[in-house]
Amino acid sequence: MLAAGLALTALNNVLWYKAIFNMDLSKATAIVLSYPALTMLLSQLFGIARVRPCQLAGMALAMAGACWVTLLVKRQNAAPAGEAGGGT
């Protein structure tokens, strides 16, 4: 049973990282950064852990970074279309 659990976990990780690898950077960043936020929210709701202000500040910084990466990727993807049209 342990071997089956390890094999399925390995298969899960391979498929997960292959799916993430084939996504845009902005989408993958948003998905990966949503896990700590969801964990923090659920742990607070179920009374497992108390969320501290420093954790909220760290989460805000992480989400701001995700937004920044998303904007950079969108601008980078939009730049070639703008240049093809004779942009500045």
Long-range contacts (C-beta under 8 A, 24 or more apart in sequence): 24-73, 25-69, 25-73, 26-66, 26-69, 26-70, 26-73, 26-74, 29-66, 29-69, 29-70, 30-66, 30-70, 33-62, 33-63, 33-65, 33-66, 36-62, 37-62, 37-63
